[in-house]
Amino acid sequence: MMAGAMTGFFQAAPAWAQDTGNAAPSQDNGAERLGPVRVSGTAVPDADPYSDPAAPYKADRLQSGKFTEPVLNTPRTVTVITKEALADKNATSLREVLRSTAGVTLGSGEGGNAFGDRFFIRGFDARNDVFIDGVRDPGVAIRENFNVEQIEILRGPASSFAGRGTTGGALNIVTKQATDTNFIHVQGEGGFSDELKRGTFDVNHVLSPIVDIRLNGVIQYSNVAGRDFTTDNRWGIAAAIAIRPSDTLTLTANYSHTHIWGLPDFGVPYDQVNRIPVTSEGVSRNTYYGIVNRDFTRSTQDVGTVNLKWQPSDNLTLENNFRASHSLLDYLGTVPENPSATNPITAPYNSTATHNSGYVQLNAQSKYQPTTVIADQPQLTWKYGSGAFKNTLVAGGEFSNEKVDLNSYTGFTSELTTGPVIIVSNGAVITPVANPVHYVYGSNSPVLGTNPTRYRVNTKAGYVTDTLNYNDLVIVNGGIRYDDYDITSTNNTSSRHADDGIWSYNAGIVVKPVPIGSVYFAFATAADPVGAELDATSSAYGGLSATQNQIYGPIRSRSYEVGTKWQILGGHLLATAAAFQTNVTNARETTPAGIPGTVSGTIVANAAYRVKGLDFELAGNITDDWSLQGGLVLLNTKVTKSIVPTNIGLQLANIAHQSFNLLTKYQVTKWLELGGQSVYASQIKGGSLLVANGNIPYPGTPRPTLLPSHWRFDVFAEAKINDFASAKLYVQNLTNKTYYDALYQSAQPFIQIAPGRSFTLSVDFKFR
């Protein structure tokens, strides 16, 4: 099936599998030393080893050895944001990448889940389906891109590749590895509207014919354009080494540390009468609702990986990938809820009045979430066959232990759930919507709770995959994986345990009528066991409660996809079109009041829904001077089975059903490049666990929270000063559009607002 080296979930294609029309480099990242990328025989320092050297927006291959064919021959939709595209997006965080990628919708910390990198792929929550070099990075985190080579979004169910979850797909962050080319890359950035000060360095050195080392780092101090008070500060360091003591043995190791801190921004109030954020009806978009002398964000991440690869022959590879990581997500923020036309302390709540000149309640929201992962991934890759038949078989395993503790700070009012309740004694603040207070004195100091929820997860998995390539005309693959997912949830007084055995399958066939084109059909399954979302304490949002019997069988999904890929214009532009449908069964939902024979608020299983859609993508060069990367994703979602009769036929919540992005640039002269980006997302509707109904009690008429549609435009210009230096000017959100990232659905929702217009000037120096 889709095979290769177990540096993880995405890796290199064997040399014989490369498309002869546009061959990618044949080295395996993390398994062999990555050689220099060359254009016209000249080594390019600091180049992306996975992309087409002549069209750096186009990825030729993925990182994982489970994908033994180049992207052209892979029977599923994969979106790859290459190193060059990341730079031209000026995307320094994972959240910024996802904000500008079609088919991906940002989410909020629903149901008390963590605020951070939460997102949906093809309509499905994927916040715990993030991988770093092929190893799962569980729990919600805040991720910086200074050590990132490229970002790969695998669309559609992927449990047979990646294990539990991955109903909508998975996201793999590919980190920088040591290569056999000397280079020094230093970059400094300054922002005019967000007061950005950012510096990065990336140094690779060949110590000897068998040893390469690499060191890179970042430091940043910044505000957020268009938002008062908010800060976004970061520093990080990463090191990598590659050692090849013999022609058959390779050892690679890398370590990274990232620390992010600042003053968080959890959004703006939502006017439920007019169904619009208050910043879209007269309140300044800069208005900040946090408590400056109390709120904070601290996020750290340490990741260490060791990979040992032995290749006794060209046809046999044995390797082992070991990972140890620790992260901490620690924040106390303020959510603006319950806007009222009058001060609720002194006057009754008026639900029909205009709220933009009224009052809002500021409630504390916090999380203290340390996460520790130990994982080991052995794998065997065997290439066999004769004549026109080439096979690659992969057999491997995954053994991991994950520990996540979920705690919060006490002494503050948390999210409001019903009506205009005022609990001033607990620290809630009532303040004018248009001119909120920012400092609170005499309130309680943050103190961690004494009864955290503790998750302990042990996974033991095995898989076999095989790919048969007949003369590069017909390619057939198939795979099977079994996961033993064992989870325990405990607190000081209670404990719950679940153990699920999960079988996952996938199959695909690719027909290539000509070398530059492929037509494919694919089938895949996925399963989400109870507790798979490790930042949640309730089964309603994918967690395992330590105090309630909410243990159900896995949520199951089946997906079908038919598509075509064409590598045109000299092989430097990849065009993809696909149609897909995913059917989900045994989904969980919350029982509302009024359903005969049920208890209100109970979590029940056996719901079902469907997502189908079209996915169109382009990546590469139209001419030698004109590059582009973009996508258009159209979704149609429907609840097909529910305990609530009025839910059937409604669409899913928290999804932009139409989305578009296009990044493009043109080499005007040898010394000047001009480019830009456009992003569109349609209206998003909020709702309960799965349906966009606005949490309306049965049998009420659905009235979901609405996130407005938006367009965003960016532009940039890069001038080459000499062979070693260049300068680049970015303008992001050119029109200073007030648009929104995500909604927090509750009885009193609030909306997360995106950054305003920013001007950034960067200067790059590259030396060999």
C-alpha positions in Angstrom: 0.0 0.0 0.0 1.4 3.3 0.8 4.7 2.4 2.3 8.1 3.6 3.4 10.3 4.8 6.2 8.7 5.3 9.7 10.1 8.7 10.3 6.4 9.0 10.5 3.2 9.5 8.8 4.6 11.3 5.8 8.0 10.5 4.1 9.9 9.9 0.8 9.1 7.9 -2.3 11.5 5.2 -3.5 13.5 6.1 -6.5 11.8 3.6 -8.9 8.4 5.1 -8.0 9.2 8.6 -9.1 7.4 10.1 -12.0 10.0 10.2 -14.8 8.5 13.4 -16.2 9.4 15.4 -13.1 11.4 13.3 -10.6 11.6 14.4 -7.0 14.8 13.9 -5.0 15.1 10.3 -3.9 16.5 10.8 -0.4 14.4 9.9 2.6 14.1 12.7 5.1 15.3 11.6 8.5 16.5 8.3 7.1 19.2 9.5 4.7 21.1 12.8 4.5 19.1 15.2 2.4 21.2 16.4 -0.5 21.1 19.9 -1.9 18.3 20.9 -4.2 19.8 21.9 -7.6 18.5 24.1 -10.4 20.5 23.9 -13.6 23.3 22.1 -11.7 23.7 24.8 -9.0 23.1 23.9 -5.4 20.4 26.0 -3.8 21.0 26.6 -0.1 18.2 26.3 2.4 15.8 24.9 -0.3 12.8 22.7 0.3 13.8 19.1 -0.4 10.2 18.0 -1.0 9.1 20.5 -3.7 9.8 20.9 -7.4 13.0 23.0 -7.6 11.7 24.8 -10.6 8.2 25.4 -9.1 8.6 25.6 -5.3 4.9 26.0 -4.7 4.4 22.5 -5.9 5.3 19.5 -3.7 6.6 16.4 -5.6 6.4 14.1 -2.6 5.2 13.7 0.9 7.4 13.1 3.9 6.0 9.7 4.9 7.3 6.4 3.7 3.6 5.2 3.9 3.2 7.1 0.6 5.5 5.4 -1.8 4.3 7.2 -4.9 4.8 10.8 -5.8 1.8 13.2 -5.2 0.7 12.8 -8.8 0.1 9.0 -8.2 -1.4 9.2 -4.7 -5.1 8.3 -4.8 -6.4 11.0 -2.5 -6.5 14.8 -2.1 -3.4 16.2 -0.3 -2.8 19.9 0.2 0.9 20.8 0.7 1.9 24.3 1.8 5.6 24.2 0.8 8.4 26.2 2.4 8.2 28.9 -0.4 4.4 29.2 0.0 4.8 29.6 3.8 7.2 32.4 3.3 5.0 34.2 0.7 2.0 33.8 3.0 4.1 35.3 5.8 2.6 32.6 7.9 4.6 32.3 11.1 2.1 30.2 13.0 0.0 27.2 12.2 -3.2 29.2 12.8 -2.2 31.7 10.1 -1.6 28.8 7.7 -5.0 27.3 8.4 -6.8 30.7 8.3 -5.7 31.0 4.6 -6.3 27.5 3.4 -9.4 26.4 1.5 -11.3 23.5 3.1 -10.1 24.2 6.6 -12.2 26.1 9.1 -10.9 27.5 12.4 -12.6 26.6 15.6 -12.8 27.9 19.2 -12.6 26.2 22.6 -16.1 24.8 22.5 -17.5 23.1 25.6 -14.6 24.2 27.8 -12.1 22.6 25.4 -8.7 24.4 25.1 -8.3 27.5 23.0 -5.4 27.0 20.5 -4.9 25.3 17.2 -8.4 24.0 16.8 -9.6 23.4 13.2 -11.9 21.4 11.0 -11.0 19.5 7.8 -13.8 18.7 5.4 -16.2 19.5 8.1 -14.7 17.3 10.8 -12.9 18.4 14.0 -9.2 17.6 13.6 -7.7 19.4 16.6 -6.1 16.2 17.9 -5.1 14.9 14.5 -1.9 17.0 14.3 1.4 15.2 13.7 5.0 16.4 13.8 7.2 14.4 11.4 4.7 11.6 11.5 4.2 11.3 15.3 0.9 12.4 16.8 1.1 15.7 18.8 -2.0 15.2 21.1 -3.8 17.9 23.0 -4.4 21.4 21.6 -1.3 23.6 21.4 -0.2 26.9 19.9 2.4 26.2 17.2 5.1 28.4 15.7 6.6 27.8 12.2 10.2 28.8 12.5 11.4 25.1 12.3 8.9 24.0 9.7 9.9 22.8 6.2 6.4 22.3 4.9 2.8 21.5 6.1 0.8 18.6 4.7 -2.9 18.3 5.0 -4.2 14.8 4.2 -7.9 15.1 3.4 -10.4 12.3 4.1 -10.4 9.4 6.6 -6.9 8.3 7.5 -7.0 5.9 10.4 -5.2 3.2 8.5 -2.3 5.6 8.0 -2.4 7.5 11.3 -4.4 5.6 13.8 -7.4 6.9 15.8 -9.5 9.9 14.7 -8.6 11.5 11.4 -12.2 11.3 10.1 -11.8 14.5 8.1 -8.0 14.0 7.6 -4.8 14.8 9.3 -2.2 17.5 9.3 1.6 16.8 9.4 4.2 19.4 10.3 7.5 18.6 8.6 10.5 20.0 10.4 13.9 21.1 9.2 16.5 18.4 9.1 20.3 18.5 8.7 21.5 18.4 5.1 24.9 18.1 3.3 25.1 21.7 2.2 26.6 24.6 4.1 24.5 27.7 4.4 23.6 30.5 6.7 20.2 32.2 6.5 19.3 35.2 8.7 16.1 37.2 8.6 14.8 40.2 10.4 11.2 41.6 10.3 9.6 44.7 11.5 5.9 45.6 11.5 4.4 49.1 11.1 0.9 48.5 12.5 1.5 45.6 14.9 4.9 46.8 16.2 6.4 43.4 15.1 10.0 42.7 15.9 11.0 39.3 14.7 14.3 37.6 13.9 15.2 34.1 12.7 18.4 32.3 11.8 19.0 28.9 10.1 22.5 27.5 9.9 23.6 24.2 8.4 27.1 22.9 8.5 28.8 19.8 7.1 31.2 18.7 9.9 32.6 15.8 8.0 31.7 13.4 5.1 29.5 11.5 7.5 28.1 14.2 9.9 25.8 17.2 9.2 24.4 19.5 11.8 21.7 22.3 11.7 20.6 24.9 14.1 17.8 27.4 13.8 15.9 29.8 16.1 13.4 32.6 16.4 12.6 35.5 18.7 9.5 37.7 18.3 7.8 40.6 20.1 4.6 41.7 18.6 1.2 43.2 19.1 -1.8 42.2 17.0 -2.9 44.5 14.2 -6.4 46.0 14.7 -6.7 44.8 18.3 -5.8 46.9 21.4 -3.5 45.4 24.1 -3.1 41.9 22.6 0.5 40.7 22.4 2.1 37.7 20.7 5.6 37.0 21.8 7.7 33.9 21.0 11.2 32.4 21.1 12.4 29.0 20.0 15.5 27.0 19.2 15.9 23.8 17.2 18.9 21.5 16.5 19.3 18.5 14.2 22.1 16.1 13.4 22.5 13.4 10.7 25.2 10.7 11.1 26.0 8.1 8.5 28.7 5.8 9.8 28.4 3.4 6.8 26.6 3.2 3.5 23.8 1.1 5.1 23.3 2.8 8.5 21.9 6.3 9.2 21.2 8.0 12.5 19.3 11.3 12.7 18.2 13.2 15.8 16.6 16.5 16.4 15.2 18.6 19.3 13.2 21.8 19.4 12.0 24.1 22.1 9.3 26.8 21.7 8.0 29.3 24.2 5.0 31.5 23.4 3.6 34.1 25.7 1.5 37.3 25.7 -1.9 38.8 26.4 -4.6 36.7 24.9 -7.6 37.8 22.9 -10.7 35.7 23.2 -12.9 37.8 21.0 -15.9 40.2 21.0 -19.5 40.0 22.1 -22.2 38.6 19.8 -25.6 40.4 19.5 -28.1 37.6 19.6 -31.0 39.9 18.6 -29.4 41.1 15.4 -27.3 37.9 15.0 -24.1 39.8 14.4 -20.8 40.6 16.2 -21.0 44.0 17.9 -17.9 45.0 16.0 -20.0 44.8 12.8 -22.6 47.2 14.1 -20.8 50.2 15.4 -18.3 49.1 18.0 -14.7 49.7 17.0 -12.9 46.6 15.8 -10.0 47.4 18.1 -12.1 47.1 21.2 -10.5 44.7 23.6 -12.4 42.8 26.3 -9.6 41.3 28.3 -8.3 42.1 31.8 -4.8 43.5 31.2 -3.5 43.1 34.7 -4.8 39.5 35.1 -4.9 37.6 31.8 -2.0 35.8 30.3 -1.0 33.0 27.8 2.1 30.7 28.2 2.6 27.9 25.8 5.8 25.8 25.7 6.7 22.8 23.6 9.7 20.4 23.7 10.1 17.7 21.1 12.9 15.3 20.7 13.2 12.6 18.0 15.8 9.9 17.2 15.6 7.8 14.0 17.8 4.8 13.2 17.7 3.4 9.8 19.4 0.3 8.5 19.3 -0.6 4.7 21.2 -3.8 4.2 20.1 -3.8 0.5 18.3 -1.6 -2.0 15.2 -3.6 -1.5 15.0 -3.9 2.3 14.9 -1.1 4.9 14.5 -1.5 8.7 14.1 1.6 10.9 12.9 2.8 14.2 11.6 6.2 15.1 11.5 7.2 18.8 9.9 10.4 20.1 9.7 12.1 23.5 7.8 15.3 23.9 6.3 17.6 26.5 4.1 20.6 26.1 2.2 23.0 28.4 -0.8 25.1 27.4 -1.4 27.6 30.3 -3.7 30.6 30.0 -6.2 32.8 31.8 -8.3 34.9 29.4 -11.6 36.8 29.3 -14.6 35.9 27.3 -17.2 38.7 26.6 -20.7 37.2 27.1 -24.3 38.2 27.7 -24.5 41.7 26.0 -27.4 43.6 27.4 -28.9 47.0 26.5 -29.0 48.0 30.2 -26.8 47.3 33.2 -28.2 43.9 34.4 -27.2 44.8 38.0 -29.5 47.7 38.2 -32.1 47.0 35.5 -33.9 44.0 34.0 -32.5 42.3 30.9 -34.1 43.6 27.7 -33.6 41.0 25.0 -35.1 43.2 22.2 -32.9 46.3 22.6 -29.8 47.2 20.6 -26.7 45.9 22.4 -23.8 47.9 20.8 -24.3 50.7 23.3 -25.2 48.5 26.3 -23.3 46.3 28.6 -21.4 43.0 28.5 -20.3 40.6 31.2 -16.6 39.6 31.2 -16.1 36.0 32.4 -12.8 34.2 33.0 -11.8 31.2 30.9 -8.6 29.3 31.8 -6.7 26.1 31.1 -3.6 24.4 32.5 -2.7 21.5 30.3 0.6 19.7 30.5 1.0 16.9 27.9 3.7 14.2 27.7 4.2 11.7 24.9 6.6 8.8 24.6 6.2 7.0 21.2 8.1 4.3 19.3 7.5 3.4 15.7 9.4 0.4 14.1 8.9 -0.3 10.4 10.0 -2.6 7.7 9.9 -1.7 4.0 10.4 -4.3 1.4 10.5 -3.7 -2.4 10.0 -6.7 -4.6 8.7 -7.7 -8.0 10.0 -8.2 -11.5 9.7 -6.8 -14.9 6.8 -4.3 -15.2 5.5 -5.2 -11.7 6.9 -3.3 -8.8 5.7 -3.8 -5.2 6.4 -2.0 -2.0 5.2 -3.7 1.2 5.4 -2.0 4.5 4.8 -3.6 7.9 5.1 -1.6 11.1 3.9 -0.8 14.5 3.2 2.1 16.9 3.6 2.0 20.6 2.8 5.2 22.5 2.0 6.5 26.0 0.2 9.8 26.3 -0.4 11.7 29.5 -2.6 14.8 29.6 -3.7 16.7 32.7 -6.6 19.1 32.4 -6.9 21.8 35.1 -8.1 25.4 35.3 -7.8 28.4 37.6 -10.4 28.9 40.3 -12.0 31.9 41.9 -13.4 33.4 38.7 -16.7 33.2 36.9 -16.4 30.8 34.0 -18.5 30.7 30.8 -22.1 31.8 31.2 -24.7 29.1 30.4 -28.1 30.5 31.1 -29.6 34.0 31.0 -28.1 37.2 32.4 -26.8 35.7 35.6 -24.6 38.1 37.6 -22.0 36.7 40.1 -20.1 39.7 41.0 -18.7 38.1 44.1 -16.8 35.6 42.0 -15.1 38.2 40.0 -17.4 38.7 37.0 -17.2 42.2 35.5 -20.1 44.2 34.0 -18.8 46.8 31.6 -20.0 49.0 28.7 -19.8 47.2 25.3 -18.3 50.2 23.5 -15.8 51.2 26.3 -15.0 48.2 28.4 -12.7 48.3 31.5 -9.3 46.7 31.1 -8.0 46.7 34.7 -9.6 45.0 37.7 -8.3 45.5 41.2 -9.1 43.5 44.3 -10.1 40.4 42.3 -8.9 37.0 43.2 -5.4 35.9 42.1 -5.2 32.8 39.8 -5.0 29.6 41.8 -5.0 26.2 40.1 -7.9 23.9 40.9 -7.2 20.9 43.2 -9.1 18.3 41.3 -7.8 18.0 37.7 -8.8 15.4 35.1 -5.9 13.1 34.2 -5.9 11.1 31.0 -3.5 8.2 30.5 -3.6 6.7 27.0 -1.7 3.6 25.8 -1.8 2.7 22.2 -0.5 -0.5 20.6 -0.9 -0.7 16.8 0.2 -2.7 13.8 -0.3 -2.3 10.1 0.5 -3.8 6.7 0.3 -1.9 3.5 1.2 -2.8 -0.1 1.4 -0.9 -3.3 1.6 -2.6 -6.7 2.8 -0.5 -9.6 2.4 -1.9 -13.1 4.6 -0.1 -15.5 3.5 3.2 -14.1 0.2 2.7 -15.9 -2.0 1.1 -13.1 -1.2 1.5 -9.4 -3.2 -0.5 -6.8 -2.8 -0.1 -3.1 -4.4 -1.4 0.0 -3.8 -1.4 3.7 -5.1 -2.6 7.1 -4.3 -1.3 10.6 -5.3 -2.4 14.1 -5.2 -0.1 17.1 -5.6 -1.1 20.7 -6.6 2.2 22.3 -6.6 2.1 26.1 -7.6 5.2 28.0 -8.2 6.0 31.6 -9.7 9.2 32.9 -9.3 10.0 36.7 -9.7 12.8 39.2 -9.4 12.8 42.9 -12.6 10.9 43.5 -13.6 9.0 40.4 -12.1 7.0 37.5 -13.4 5.7 34.1 -11.6 3.3 31.7 -12.2 2.4 28.1 -10.4 0.0 25.8 -11.3 -0.1 22.1 -9.9 -2.4 19.4 -10.1 -0.5 16.1 -9.7 -2.0 12.6 -9.1 0.5 9.8 -8.9 -0.1 6.0 -8.1 1.8 2.9 -7.8 0.9 -0.8 -7.1 2.8 -4.0 -6.6 2.4 -7.7 -4.8 4.8 -10.0 -4.9 4.7 -13.8 -2.5 6.8 -15.8 -3.6 7.2 -19.4 -0.5 9.4 -20.0 2.6 9.9 -17.8 1.5 13.4 -16.7 -2.0 12.4 -15.6 -3.8 10.1 -13.3 -7.4 9.1 -12.5 -8.2 7.4 -9.2 -10.8 5.9 -6.9 -10.2 5.6 -3.2 -12.0 4.1 -0.2 -11.0 4.6 3.5 -12.4 4.2 7.0 -11.7 6.0 10.3 -12.8 5.5 13.9 -12.9 8.0 16.8 -12.9 6.1 20.1 -14.3 7.7 23.2 -11.8 10.0 24.8 -9.9 10.6 21.5 -10.1 14.4 22.0 -7.6 14.8 24.8 -8.4 18.4 25.7 -12.0 17.6 26.6 -13.5 16.4 29.8 -17.0 15.5 28.5 -18.1 12.9 25.9 -20.1 15.6 24.4 -16.9 17.0 22.9 -14.9 13.8 22.4 -13.4 13.5 25.9 -13.9 10.8 28.6 -15.5 12.1 31.8 -14.0 10.7 35.0 -17.4 11.0 36.8 -20.1 10.0 34.3 -20.8 6.7 32.5 -20.5 8.1 29.0 -18.5 5.3 27.4 -19.7 4.4 23.8 -18.3 2.6 20.9 -16.1 4.5 18.4 -17.6 6.9 15.9 -17.3 5.2 12.5 -16.8 6.8 9.1 -16.5 5.6 5.5 -15.3 7.7 2.7 -15.3 7.4 -1.1 -13.4 9.7 -3.4 -12.9 9.9 -7.1 -10.5 12.3 -8.7 -7.9 13.2 -11.2 -4.5 14.9 -11.1 -2.5 16.4 -14.0 1.1 17.6 -14.0 0.9 20.1 -16.9 2.9 23.0 -18.3 6.2 21.1 -18.5 5.4 19.1 -15.3 5.6 22.2 -13.1 1.9 22.8 -12.4 -0.2 20.2 -10.5 -4.0 20.4 -11.0 -6.3 18.3 -8.9 -10.0 17.8 -8.9 -11.9 15.4 -6.6 -15.4 14.5 -5.6 -15.9 12.8 -2.2 -18.5 11.6 0.3 -18.0 10.7 4.0 -20.7 8.9 6.0 -20.4 9.0 9.8 -22.3 6.7 12.1 -22.6 6.2 15.9 -22.0 9.9 16.4 -22.7 11.5 19.8 -25.2 14.3 20.6 -26.8 16.0 23.6 -30.5 15.2 24.3 -32.5 18.5 24.7 -35.5 19.0 26.9 -38.9 17.9 25.4 -37.9 14.6 23.8 -40.3 11.9 25.1 -38.6 9.1 27.1 -35.2 10.9 27.5 -33.4 12.9 30.1 -32.4 16.4 29.1 -28.7 17.0 28.9 -27.7 13.3 28.5 -25.1 12.4 25.9 -26.3 9.7 23.6 -24.8 7.9 20.6 -26.2 6.6 17.3 -26.6 9.8 15.4 -25.4 10.0 11.8 -24.4 12.6 9.3 -23.0 13.0 5.8 -20.4 15.3 4.2 -20.0 15.4 0.5 -18.2 17.9 -1.7 -15.9 19.0 -4.5 -12.2 19.9 -4.1 -10.2 21.7 -6.7 -6.5 22.6 -6.3 -3.6 24.1 -8.2 0.1 24.3 -7.3 3.2 25.2 -9.2 4.2 27.4 -12.1 2.2 28.7 -15.1 5.3 30.1 -16.7 8.9 30.3 -15.5 8.0 33.6 -13.9 4.5 33.1 -12.7 3.7 30.8 -9.7 0.4 30.0 -7.9 -1.0 27.8 -5.2 -4.7 27.7 -4.3 -7.9 25.7 -3.8 -11.6 25.8 -4.0 -13.7 23.5 -1.7 -17.4 23.2 -1.8 -19.2 21.2 0.9 -22.7 19.9 1.4 -23.4 18.6 4.9 -26.5 17.0 6.4 -27.6 15.3 9.6 -29.2 12.0 8.5 -30.1 10.5 11.9 -30.7 12.2 15.3 -32.6 11.7 18.5 -34.0 15.2 17.8 -36.4 14.9 14.8 -36.0 18.5 13.9 -32.3 18.1 13.5 -32.6 15.7 10.6 -31.7 17.5 7.3 -29.9 20.4 9.0 -26.3 21.2 8.2 -23.3 20.6 10.5 -22.1 23.4 12.8 -18.8 25.4 12.7 -18.1 24.8 9.0 -17.5 27.2 6.0 -19.3 25.3 3.3 -17.6 27.3 0.5 -14.0 28.4 0.8 -11.3 29.6 -1.6 -7.7 30.7 -1.5 -5.2 31.8 -4.1 -1.6 32.7 -3.6 0.3 34.0 -6.6 3.5 35.8 -7.5 5.2 37.1 -10.7 8.9 37.6 -11.3 8.8 41.0 -13.0 12.5 41.3 -13.4 15.6 39.5 -12.1 15.5 41.8 -9.1 11.8 42.2 -8.4 8.8 39.9 -7.5 5.2 41.0 -7.0 2.6 38.8 -5.4 -0.6 38.6 -3.5 -3.2 36.3 -1.8 -7.0 36.2 -1.8 -9.0 34.2 0.8 -12.8 33.6 1.0 -14.9 31.8 3.5 -18.7 31.6 3.4 -21.0 32.1 6.4 -20.5 29.7 9.3 -23.4 28.6 11.6 -23.0 27.6 15.2 -24.9 25.0 17.1 -24.8 22.1 19.5 -22.5 19.1 19.4 -22.9 18.4 15.7 -25.9 20.3 14.2 -26.2 24.0 13.3 -29.3 24.7 15.4 -28.2 27.3 17.9 -29.0 25.1 20.9 -32.7 25.8 20.5 -34.8 23.6 22.8 -36.9 21.0 21.0 -39.1 21.6 19.0 -38.1 25.2 18.5 -37.1 26.7 15.2 -33.3 26.6 14.6 -31.6 30.0 15.2 -27.9 29.4 15.0 -25.2 31.9 15.8 -23.9 33.3 12.4 -20.3 34.1 11.5 -20.4 36.4 8.5 -18.7 35.4 5.2 -15.6 37.4 4.2 -13.0 38.1 1.6 -9.4 39.0 2.6 -6.6 40.2 0.4 -2.8 40.4 0.9 0.0 41.8 -1.3 3.7 41.6 -1.2 6.8 42.8 -3.1 10.3 41.3 -2.9 13.4 43.1 -4.2 16.7 41.3 -4.6 19.5 43.6 -3.4 22.4 41.3 -4.4 23.2 37.6 -4.6 23.1 37.4 -0.8 20.4 39.8 0.4 16.8 40.7 -0.4 14.0 42.8 1.1 10.3 42.0 1.2 7.3 44.2 2.0 4.0 42.4 3.0 0.6 44.0 3.5 -1.8 41.5 5.0 -5.5 42.2 5.1 -5.0 45.0 2.6 -8.5 46.5 2.9 -8.4 46.3 6.8 -11.5 44.0 6.6 -13.2 43.3 9.9 -13.6 39.5 9.7 -13.9 36.7 12.2 -12.0 33.4 12.8 -14.3 31.3 14.9 -17.4 31.4 17.0 -17.9 30.0 20.5 -21.4 28.5 20.6 -23.2 28.6 23.9 -26.4 30.2 25.4 -24.3 33.4 25.4 -21.9 33.1 22.4 -18.9 35.3 21.5 -16.8 35.6 18.4 -13.0 35.5 17.8 -11.9 38.4 15.6 -9.1 38.1 13.0 -6.2 40.6 12.8 -6.5 43.9 10.9 -4.2 45.4 8.3 -0.5 44.9 8.9 2.6 46.2 7.1 5.7 44.1 7.5 9.2 44.7 6.1 11.7 41.8 6.2 15.3 41.7 5.2 16.9 38.3 4.3 20.6 37.4 4.2 21.7 34.0 2.7 25.3 32.8 2.6 26.8 29.5 1.5 
